Amino acid sequence: MKKLEELGEFGLIDRIKSQTSLKNTTSFVGIGDDAAVIDQGSHYSLLSTDLMVEGVHFDLAYHPLKHLGYKAVAVNVSDIAAMNGIPKQITVSIAISNRFGLAAVDELYEGIHLGCEAYNVDLVGGDTTASRAGIVISVSVLGEVTKDKLVLRSGSRENDILCVTGDLGAAYMGVQVLEREKQEFLANPNMQPQLENKSYLVGKQLKPDARMDIIHELAEKGVVPTSMMDISDGLASEILHLSKASGNGFTVFFDNIPIENLTLETSTEFNINPVVAVVNGGEDYELLMTIKQEDYENIKGILDLTPIGFVNNEKMNWLVLNSGEKTEIKAPGWK
């Protein structure tokens, strides 16, 4: 039997899915998409959950609790956005150690309430318990979507246009900057953080935003993507998820991927290949989607939505570099 580290996160999910069967006819979509889909008759309910563990998903040496609370809400709302849905309610469960006082809990929930306000969702419950070390945060989100607007990972068709929201790679470079500052602080506790000109990158890592604005814009223009998911584990990883779900291949042009100049400058500063930062870096929480060619004219007015490729007829996934070289997309994803 393989060891857990050999199986990896996605292998583990596939293993659990293979051992799971759905018994209720209302369970329309189970494990394998950004959210579960429950048939409510007149519409679908969407259910998703995310777990954030101190020392694995965040470092309190540089992640303010208020920002952490907001991020915990945003990353869950992002899963509902990826299904073309609208978030409605969340529950929040926390495990917290005795090294934290009441003021720390208040600060965390201040961020959670700000996230609820930003995305118009209600905090309706949860659980609290002790932790032997650190903080664990689990958020579950309930959303809904009309049956004709539901978008799954599996719906792309040949020649569909592949699009992405926002820009990529900034969150990955943001964490590189924060880790450098942490190491410099440990070496010299009297040093002052040098983050002024990196605020955009740091903000994308510490306080990402779910792209509900794009979901609303698509609805206003009458466009329903053929497939969609959010980018949490890196563009390459998500391309492979869409490919596996649909059985299709994708061609992505690196030159078309939206990248902030600061991301490129900082990758050079850190001697990191920008392809690595942009294609394999995670936690962007932007939306990756395919649309029908006939919808292209309708989406041209959405300023923060960029075509980056297309669904090919090869059933292979290719990244075309600026040089014209074509390389197969492979991604380990988050482990």
N, C-alpha and C positions, 0 to 999 in steps of 0.2 A: 504494500500500500504506500502511495506517495505521502511524503511529509506535507504538512500544511503550507510551509513556505515554498515548496515546489509547486503546489497546486495554484497558489496565488489567489487574489481576491475574486477575479472573474471565474476562475476554475471552481472555487468554493461555491459561488452563487449557482453555477451550472449544476454542480453536484447536488445542492439542496433542492434545486428546481426539479431535477430528475427523480427525486424521491418524494415529490409532493404532487398530490392530485386534488383537483377542485371538485367538491361534492355538491355545491349549491349552484343552481342555474343562474342566480344573480351575480355570481363571480365571473364577470365577462372577460377580464384580463387579470392574470395573477403575476407571479414573479417574472421579471424580464424586461419591463419597461420602466419609465421614470416614475410611474405611479400605478397602483392597482386601479382597475375600473370595475365599479359595481353598478349593475343595471337596476335603476330605480323606477323603471317603467317609462315615465315621461322624459327622463334625462339620465345621465350617468353621474354617479359620485366618483370622485378621485381621492385616493388615499395613499399617502407616502410618509416615510419616516427617515430621519437622519440622526446618527449618533456622533457626538463630538467628544473626544477624550483628550484630557490634558496630557501633553507630552507626545501625543500622536498627531492630533489635528491642530493643536494650538499651543503656543508657549506664552505663559503669562508674564515672562520677562519683558515682552514687548506688545502683548495683545491686551489692551484695556478691557476690563470686564463689560463695560457698557457697549463697546464695539462688538464684543463676543456675543452678547445677547442679541444684538441687531442681526449679526451674521447668522446666528442659529435660526432665526426666522426667515431671513432672505434665502438661504440655501434650500429650505423646504418649499417656500413659495416658488422657487425656480423650477422644482419638479412639477408643480401644477401648471406653470406656464408652458413647460415642455410638452404637455398634453393638450395645449390650446385651451386650458380651463381657467376658471376664476377661483382663487382661494377664498375660503369662508371662515373656517375655524382652525385653531391649533390647540394641542395640549403640550405641555412642557414638563418633563421629568428631570430632576437633577439629583445627583449624588455628590455630596460635598464634605470635605474633611474638616476637622476642627481647627485647622490652621487659618480658616476664613471666619471673619466675624459677620455680624448682621449687616454692617455697612457694605460689605462685599456682595452679599446676596441682593441687597437693595440696588446696588449699581448694575449687577447682571440683569435684574428684572426691569430696570429703567430702560436698558437697551432693548429688551424683549418687547416692552410696551411701545417703544418708538418704532420698532419693526412692525408691530400690529397696526399702528396708526398709518405708517407709510403704505401698507398693502391692504388696508381696510379689512383686516381679519380680527376675529375675536379669540382671546385666550379663554378657553372654557374648562380647563382642568389640567390634570397631570399628577405627579407624585414627587415626593421628596424623601430622601433617605441619606444615611451616612456613607461616607467613602473612607477607606483606610488611607488613601493618598490622593490628593488632587480633586479635580472637578470632572464630572461626566454629565453631559447635557444630551437629552434625547427629546427631539421635537417631532411630533406627528401632525400632519396637516390634512385637512379635509377640504376638498374643492368640488366644483361641479362643472359640467359642460353639456350643452345640448348634443343630442345624438348625431346630428349632421355636422358638428364642428370638431368631434373627437379626432385627435391626431396621434398615431402610434409611430414607433420606430420603423415599422415594417412596410410602410405604404409607398415608398419611392418607386418610380418607374423609369425605364430607359429614356434618356435625354432630358429628364427633369433637371432643373438648375439648382445647384447647391449654394446656399447662402449662409452667412453668419452675421450676427449682430455685433455691434461695438468693435473693439479691437482685442487682439490676443497677445498673450505673453507678459502682460504688465503685472499680473498677480504673482507669477513665478519670479520675475525679477524683483518684485517688492519683497518677497520673503528672503531673497539673497541679500538685499540691502539691510533688512532687519537683523538677519543672522550675523552679518558683518559688524553692525553696530553693537550687537550683544557681546560678541567676542572682544571688541575693542573696549567696551565698558568693563568686562571682567578683568582685562589686563590693566585698565586704569579707571577705577571708579569715579575719578574726578573729571573725566572727559565729558563734554557736552555732545549730545547726539547731532549728527550732521545730516539732517533729513529734509531741510527746507526745499531743496531743488528735486527731491525724490517723492514729494507728497502724493503725486498722482499714483505712482507705483505702490507706495505703502498703503494708500487708501483702497486700492483695488484688492489688496490682500486682507487688510483688517476689516473693511466694511464694504463688501461687494453688494451690488444691487441686482435683484431679480428683474428680468426684462419684461415686466408686465406692460410697460409702455408700448412695446412692440406688439404684444398680443392684442392690445386695444386698437392699435393702428391697422393691423391686419384685418380685424373685424370691421373697422370703418370702411376699408377698401374692398370688402367682400372676398378676401383671399383666405383660403384654408390650405395650409401647407400639406403636402402629401406625406411627409414624415418629419419628425422633429425630436430633438433631445437637447438637454443642456450640457454645457462643456464644463465638467467638474474634474475629469481625470486627464484632460489634454485633448487637443483636436484630433490627433492621430488615433487615439484610443476610441474616441466617439465615432470617428469615421468607420472604424472596424465594427463597432456595435451596430451602426446603421446597416452596414454591409451584411453582417451575419443575420440580422433580423429580416432583411428584404431579399437576400440572395443576390443582390446587385453589387457591381463594382463602382468605384468613384474615382474621378480624376480631379485633383486639386492643384491649382496653380499658385505656387508660393508668392509670386509677384502680386497676386490679387488679394492676398490675405491682409486685412487692415491691421497695421502695426503702428503704434505711437512712436515718434522719433525718439522719445525718452527711453522707451524699451530697447530700441536698437543701440542707442548711445551707452546705456547701462550694461547691456550684454557685452559690448566691446570692452568697457571698463573692467568687467569681471572675467574677461577672456572666455566668455560662453558663446558658443555658436548660436546665432539668432534663430536658426532652424530648430535647435533643441528647445530654446525658450518658448518659441511661438507654437511649435507643433506638438511638443511633448510636455510642456509646462501645463500645470492644472490650475484649478480654482478660478477660472475666468468667470464662470457662471453666466456666460453668454449663451445664446440659442443657436443651434446648428439645425438647419432645415432644408428640405427640398420643396420646390414649387413647380407647378406646371409651366411650360414655356409660354402658354397663352396668358399667364398671370404676370409675366415679366413687366409689361407696361404699367400695371397697377402698382407694383412695388417700387418702381423707380422713384416715387416721391417720398419713400421712407428713407430718410437721410442716414440712419444708423443701421441699415441693412445692406450688406455687400455680397454680390455674387462672387464665389471663389472657385467654382468648378461645375461639374455636371456628372450625372449618372451615365457611365459608359456601358458598352455592350460586351465587355471582356470578362466581367465577373472578377476583375482584379482591381486593387486599389493602388493608385499611382499618385505620387507627388512630383510635379514638374517644377524643377528648380529654375532660378532666374537664368541660368546658363543654357536652359533647354534640356538638360539632362533629366531623365525620368527614372525615379527610384521607387521601389515598392514600399508602400506604407506599412510599417510594423511598429507596434507600440506595446511595451510591457504594461502600461497603465500604472495606477497606484498600487503599491504592494504593502 
